[in-house]
Structures are given as structure tokens and as C-alpha cells.
């Protein structure tokens, strides 16, 4: 062996004298230590190489794995592009097909196309409409337009009073003593006109470039049309206290309620004739409440009015009432029916205690189920400005 040959060679070269430590042993020990260090170094290098390889693979997987609330395409996306609303499968288009409308649960909106849009980034949502440009909604932080694709655009400030036209294309806003009328588009609101109004004024309906505004009157609250074109200065409305509430618009008039005699509330056509509002009442009377909370309960063509009353929804023919001054109605039974919304000129839906009831002007009725995933705190979203809807 090498060790024995080395020992004999050293013994031949040096004088064999007693020593505390044999020189050959020293050399052999150094040789053995060197081998051990080389083995350890080789093992450590192999271990480090394996660890680096494993770490690289795991890191690559982490980078490629999508996480909740994270868009993996953000690094490759156009930095000027706007993000699209998130999608979900918890409520499907099939679930909403029978209802015919989008569904809102708190600040979350489920659309009939299968999208889920969070509208709560700027405060709690109070009401919402689907309009041609997207979704218009009022929240505690103001009024916003959520385009079909992109981020919401503020179209009215916090604490403003507002009303949207029946076609979903015009927005009337009162803020800081000014009434503004604007056109709605994907980019937001383009102002058409502004006029100074009393501080307590509130828009209730839009008819062309005129806005029916509610405000204070000597004997209580009244209504008056205000023309809003360009920068038209200031107006001091002569509030008409006979008008009690507004349902919606038809081609040449706003349909609302007016007081006849001392207390009777009757269906009436309200027109901007001359300097003041003219009231054309019908003999369709006996409405139980002033109608201020029933905007958009008029059919898209203004021919029918849906009036909830306890355990039934009554459909009045406005055309018959205004042309022949006769009462023509259809009754649709549903316990606790409320907040009617028209799908088209002949069909209206409304929440009731058991779900949603669908009624038609020919008397047909059908009870519909709301998706179980919606829970109980849901609301139907009116769809404005789509013709037959």
C-alpha cells in the first residue's frame, strides 16, 4: 500500500530516533483530512446545485400560477388599456334568463351575460340602472357611470340629486344650486346646459331639453318644468302644488299624479305649455300614495302604468285614460308586490314575497324564482333605452 511504502522510505532517509509524533503519521493524517474535505466540498456543491435547481422550478411555478385578485397578463398588457370587470360563475345567465334583467346584491352586479361587476369602490350603492352606455348608479360617494368595459367615471358629485331619462341617454343633476343636463356616453357625461335653480330643487323627469323639477311651494311641495339649454342664467320656478308625483315620460308629456278637489289623487298628463306647467287630469283617481317613489313604472312607450297595491299589481292603460278618459286596467295578484320594472311595452316584472312576478297587459301572469345564490338582499336593475327592452 502507498502508506507502507511511504513509511519505509522515510525510515530509510532519516535516523530512527524516538519521537513523540511520527512524521509519517502526520503526512498520512494530512492526506486523510484532505480527502475528507474534498468529499465534503463535493457533497456541498452537489447539494447547493440541487437546491438552486429546485428553487428555480418552484419560483417559476409560483410566478405562473394565478392568484385571487391578480391578473397574470398585467405585465404584457397595454398600460393605457382599462381593466375589464371581473367574471364569475356563481349566478349564471341561465339563472337570470327568466327574470329578463340584471340582478344587484348590495354593491355587486350580476349581468345577464354572466359577468359580475363590483360597483362598491366609491361607496355603498343606493340605486342602479342599465343604460346604453353601461350601468349608471348612485352611491354614497356620488353618481357614476360604469362603461361596458373599463373603470367607472364620476358623472355627479356626492350628495347631488339626479334623474335619468327613460331612454337612458340623458342625465339631469342638481348640485350646489345648479341644474345640469348632460348626454351620457362611454366616456362619461357631456354637458348640454346648466341653469341656476333654488337650493332645494330636485329633478324628477327629463323631456327633451326640459326637466320637471320638484321644489318648495307655499302650500307644500310642487313641480315645474325648467328649460336647460347652454348657460341659461337663473330660474325661479312657479311651483305647481297640484302635482303630487311623477311616474315617467311619454312622447309629449310626463305622466304623474295631480290633486283633484281636496284630496283625490288622479292620473294626469303634465306638459310644458308656455311659461308654466299645464296639468291635464283624467278621471282615473283613487291612488293611495303621491307617486314620488314610482319613477320608471311607466311602460317604455308610456302606454301603461304599473301600480303596486298590497297583494296585487294593477296595470292601467294610460292611452285609454288620456284619449277617452276611461278606466281600463288589468290586475295581477302577488303577495307583497313592489317596485315594478317594465321589460317591454307589454311585460312588467316586480319583486313579491315569493320571488318575482311577471305580468302582461293581456292579463297573463307567471311566478319566477330568484337564484338561490342571491339570498334575500337582492334588487332587479331597470334597463333603460333599449327600444322594446
C-alpha atoms as one frame of an Amber mdcrd trajectory, in Angstrom:
protein
   0.000   0.000   0.000   1.032   3.612  -0.534   1.075   4.318   3.181   3.505
   1.433   3.892   5.846   2.427   1.073   5.912   5.983   2.364   6.673   4.805
   5.912   9.629   2.646   4.713  11.041   5.436   2.542  11.066   7.869   5.421
  12.670   5.354   7.705  15.490   4.816   5.242  16.198   8.550   4.887  16.226
   9.659   8.483  17.863   8.360  11.581  15.496   6.283  13.573  15.310   8.100
  16.867  12.465   8.123  19.389   9.918  10.908  18.672   6.692  11.979  20.257
   4.884  12.097  16.883   5.777  10.022  13.873   6.380  12.241  10.774   4.784
   9.635   8.509   1.668   9.675  10.667   1.498  13.438  10.256   1.656  13.194
   6.482  -0.878  10.361   6.388  -3.272  12.301   8.630  -2.994  15.411   6.452
  -3.691  13.263   3.411  -6.787  11.727   5.036  -8.082  15.183   6.123  -7.637
  16.472   2.576  -9.666  13.573   1.228 -12.458  14.200   3.749 -12.584  17.930
   2.899 -12.694  17.149  -0.811 -15.551  14.686  -0.262 -17.418  17.250   1.893
 -16.843  20.007  -0.651 -18.099  17.830  -3.477 -21.246  16.878  -1.480 -21.926
  20.528  -0.547 -21.558  21.677  -4.141 -23.963  18.955  -5.312 -26.469  19.908
  -2.617 -26.304  23.624  -3.481 -26.755  22.890  -7.182 -29.815  20.731  -6.462
 -31.298  23.401  -4.150 -30.824  26.118  -6.760 -32.457  23.948  -9.414 -35.412
  23.103  -7.167 -35.840  26.730  -6.096 -35.853  27.890  -9.700 -38.543  25.381
 -10.676 -40.743  26.295  -7.698 -40.270  30.025  -8.299 -41.283  29.643 -11.951
 -44.433  27.760 -10.929 -45.347  30.467  -8.396 -44.937  33.192 -10.999 -47.116
  31.277 -13.469 -49.881  30.396 -11.005 -52.775  32.956 -10.987 -53.742  34.279
  -7.565 -57.070  35.668  -6.327 -57.420  39.290  -7.324 -54.321  39.165  -9.510
 -54.182  39.430 -13.290 -51.249  37.414 -14.707 -51.471  39.295 -18.015 -50.734
  42.663 -16.429 -47.058  42.557 -17.455 -47.951  42.078 -21.114 -50.977  44.382
 -21.172 -51.149  47.764 -22.833 -50.502  50.205 -19.929 -53.093  52.610 -21.363
 -55.845  49.980 -21.555 -58.599  49.993 -18.948 -59.298  46.797 -16.970 -62.478
  44.865 -17.679 -64.906  43.912 -14.901 -64.374  40.527 -13.263 -66.410  37.468
 -14.196 -67.981  34.840 -12.007 -69.997  31.660 -12.355 -71.914  31.870  -9.068
 -75.018  33.266 -10.841 -75.243  32.253 -14.484 -77.063  33.758 -17.483 -79.430
  30.765 -17.317 -80.414  31.797 -13.777 -81.333  35.316 -14.961 -82.902  34.417
 -18.305 -86.413  34.115 -16.892 -86.133  37.371 -14.940 -85.058  39.332 -18.017
 -82.939  41.815 -16.012 -79.586  42.146 -14.300 -79.505  41.426 -10.573 -77.866
  43.569  -7.892 -76.910  42.186  -4.490 -75.562  45.026  -2.378 -72.657  46.513
  -4.335 -72.265  43.510  -6.662 -73.964  43.378 -10.040 -74.674  40.104 -11.875
 -75.446  40.709 -15.549 -77.463  38.623 -17.952 -74.255  37.998 -19.928 -72.689
  36.181 -16.969 -70.469  38.951 -15.637 -70.044  40.074 -12.051 -69.190  43.755
 -11.581 -68.238  45.286  -8.240 -69.771  48.773  -8.055 -68.725  49.461  -4.470
 -65.313  51.092  -4.982 -66.761  54.585  -4.442 -69.245  53.954  -1.629 -72.345
  51.895  -0.930 -74.643  51.600  -3.964 -78.137  53.046  -3.459 -79.739  52.586
  -6.913 -78.628  51.432 -10.346 -79.845  51.370 -13.960 -78.640  49.642 -17.086
 -78.293  52.277 -19.834 -76.948  52.155 -23.403 -73.506  53.370 -22.258 -73.186
  50.776 -19.465 -74.544  50.984 -15.917 -75.482  54.202 -14.141 -75.541  54.044
 -10.349 -75.754  56.348  -7.363 -73.669  55.682  -4.279 -72.686  57.416  -1.070
 -69.699  58.830  -2.978 -71.625  60.319  -5.912 -73.120  59.198  -9.226 -71.017
  57.016 -11.529 -71.187  55.503 -14.985 -69.669  52.020 -15.286 -68.910  51.531
 -19.006 -69.315  48.112 -20.572 -65.503  47.840 -20.457 -63.312  49.988 -18.273
 -63.375  51.750 -14.959 -66.262  53.812 -13.516 -66.458  57.525 -14.335 -67.972
  60.024 -11.901 -70.806  61.972 -13.547 -72.233  63.786 -10.490 -70.769  64.728
  -7.103 -71.602  63.393  -3.675 -74.987  64.447  -2.194 -76.346  65.572  -5.587
 -79.965  64.967  -6.675 -80.392  63.320 -10.060 -82.756  61.734 -12.561 -82.100
  59.776 -15.751 -84.264  59.944 -18.863 -86.435  56.995 -19.914 -84.121  56.256
 -22.853 -81.083  56.162 -20.536 -79.190  58.740 -22.580 -79.645  61.983 -20.614
 -78.859  62.823 -17.013 -80.251  65.740 -15.001 -78.307  66.689 -11.864 -78.817
  69.367  -9.206 -75.710  70.211  -7.183 -74.629  73.440  -5.474 -77.716  75.311
  -6.694 -77.198  74.416 -10.369 -79.252  72.154 -12.633 -77.120  70.445 -15.286
 -78.419  68.420 -18.231 -75.875  66.079 -19.856 -75.597  63.397 -22.533 -74.333
  60.022 -21.305 -71.672  58.169 -23.275 -68.951  55.557 -22.620 -66.535  58.332
 -21.583 -68.944  59.843 -19.046 -71.326  62.830 -19.195 -71.097  65.638 -21.770
 -72.816  68.779 -20.507 -75.504  70.278 -22.748 -76.808  73.012 -20.460 -76.742
  74.468 -16.964 -79.029  76.845 -15.074 -79.196  78.170 -11.512 -82.155  76.838
  -9.511 -83.368  77.060  -5.892 -81.209  75.110  -3.453 -83.925  72.554  -2.622
 -84.796  71.745  -6.249 -84.702  68.103  -7.365 -85.009  66.753 -10.959 -87.741
  64.135 -11.409 -88.119  63.606 -15.183 -86.402  64.588 -18.443 -88.479  65.553
 -21.506 -86.231  66.724 -24.331 -84.284  69.752 -23.093 -86.778  70.362 -20.306
 -86.537  68.928 -16.826 -89.504  68.550 -14.492 -88.174  69.791 -11.161 -89.691
  69.439  -7.692 -89.227  72.091  -5.041 -90.754  74.083  -2.232 -94.144  75.800
  -2.568 -96.282  77.821  -0.145 -98.741  75.017   0.467 -96.130  72.278   0.265
 -94.032  70.695  -2.421 -94.727  71.496  -6.069 -93.396  70.828  -9.573 -92.365
  72.906 -12.577 -90.661  72.406 -15.958 -87.288  74.113 -16.407 -85.636  74.575
 -19.813 -81.903  73.761 -19.745 -80.035  74.882 -22.873 -76.491  76.227 -22.816
 -75.773  78.602 -19.941 -79.266  79.944 -19.410 -78.792  82.030 -16.294 -81.192
  81.612 -13.395 -84.782  80.477 -12.936 -87.308  80.939 -10.136 -89.921  78.236
 -10.772 -93.593  78.921 -10.098 -94.101  75.613  -8.303 -97.429  73.968  -9.105
 -98.675  72.453  -5.812-101.408  70.431  -7.556 -98.848  67.974  -8.912 -98.078
  65.203  -6.439 -95.707  62.748  -8.129 -94.162  61.512 -11.355 -94.271  58.066
 -12.995 -92.342  58.618 -16.233 -92.500  60.184 -19.698 -94.270  59.535 -22.973
 -93.749  61.272 -26.318 -95.103  64.708 -25.428 -95.755  64.688 -21.694 -94.769
  63.492 -18.271 -97.274  61.105 -16.663 -97.881  61.779 -12.995-100.456  62.385
 -10.300-102.361  65.580  -9.628-104.774  66.528  -6.884-108.395  66.911  -7.889
-110.639  68.580  -5.338-109.388  68.461  -1.775-107.626  65.108  -1.549-108.167
  62.932  -4.628-105.041  61.855  -6.472-105.714  61.340 -10.176-103.649  60.233
 -13.154-102.619  63.252 -15.229-100.542  64.365 -18.194 -98.090  67.155 -17.365
 -96.944  69.316 -20.283 -94.513  72.242 -20.579 -97.021  74.594 -22.214 -95.908
  78.226 -22.195 -94.277  79.735 -19.127 -95.771  77.232 -16.692 -96.671  73.574
 -16.494-100.140  72.590 -17.665-101.959  69.765 -15.894-104.418  67.538 -17.788
-106.077  65.256 -15.211-108.110  62.158 -16.009-110.926  60.540 -14.077-108.620
  57.663 -13.104-108.366  58.551  -9.419-108.055  56.946  -6.024-104.283  56.438
  -5.917-103.197  55.741  -2.346 -99.803  57.479  -2.314 -98.214  60.502  -4.014
 -96.153  58.506  -6.511 -92.770  60.069  -5.760 -91.185  56.619  -5.355 -92.590
  55.096  -8.565 -90.403  56.599 -11.286 -89.851  54.274 -14.275 -93.045  52.346
 -13.513 -94.369  53.580 -16.860 -94.013  51.295 -19.897 -91.343  52.299 -22.474
 -93.923  53.796 -24.813 -95.864  55.479 -21.998 -98.968  53.425 -22.765 -99.297
  51.521 -19.463 -98.707  52.256 -15.803 -97.851  49.576 -13.238 -99.207  50.388
  -9.764 -98.441  48.060  -6.807-101.101  47.953  -4.128-100.710  45.429  -1.341
-101.242  41.961  -2.808-101.751  42.891  -6.430-100.155  44.797  -9.268-102.612
  46.873 -11.298-101.808  47.767 -14.905-103.616  50.923 -16.062-103.985  51.808
 -19.743-102.646  55.370 -19.943-103.612  55.622 -23.615-107.251  54.878 -22.809
-107.239  57.233 -19.843-105.838  60.196 -21.795-107.726  59.697 -25.062-111.127
  58.512 -23.856-110.915  59.403 -20.163-111.945  55.864 -19.320-110.549  53.356
 -16.871-109.046  50.223 -18.406-106.941  48.004 -16.145-105.531  44.525 -15.618
-104.940  43.035 -12.183-102.047  40.723 -11.345-102.145  39.054  -7.915 -98.896
  38.652  -5.921 -98.403  38.957  -2.159 -96.347  41.983  -1.119 -95.673  43.100
  -4.701 -93.469  46.202  -5.067 -91.130  48.209  -7.353 -92.382  47.235 -10.855
 -89.980  47.354 -13.803 -91.021  47.086 -17.446 -89.244  44.622 -19.742 -91.032
  45.854 -22.876 -94.227  47.668 -23.811 -96.396  44.690 -22.757 -94.470  42.952
 -19.940 -93.635  44.089 -16.418 -91.832  42.263 -13.595 -91.825  43.044  -9.876
 -90.455  41.529  -6.678 -93.026  39.947  -4.382 -92.816  37.912  -1.165 -92.084
  34.655  -3.021 -89.691  35.877  -5.718 -90.577  37.765  -8.915 -93.954  38.007
 -10.650 -94.199  38.653 -14.391 -97.399  40.270 -15.655 -98.562  41.185 -19.135
-101.070  43.708 -20.377-103.228  40.856 -21.778-103.708  39.505 -18.223-101.147
  36.687 -18.326 -99.156  36.047 -15.131 -96.170  33.883 -14.217 -94.277  33.467
 -10.940 -90.476  33.317 -11.261 -87.747  32.088  -8.926 -84.723  34.161  -7.965
 -81.388  32.231  -7.944 -80.764  30.685  -4.529 -77.251  32.184  -4.506 -78.815
  35.674  -4.418 -80.033  35.239  -0.837 -82.662  37.773   0.236 -80.969  41.197
  -0.171 -81.318  41.464  -3.964 -82.795  44.018  -6.356 -83.702  43.982 -10.035
 -81.876  46.540 -12.208 -84.108  48.557 -14.582 -82.959  48.512 -18.194 -83.478
  51.839 -19.975 -83.214  52.838 -23.590 -83.271  49.565 -25.491 -86.431  50.014
 -27.534 -88.707  47.086 -26.848 -86.430  46.047 -23.938
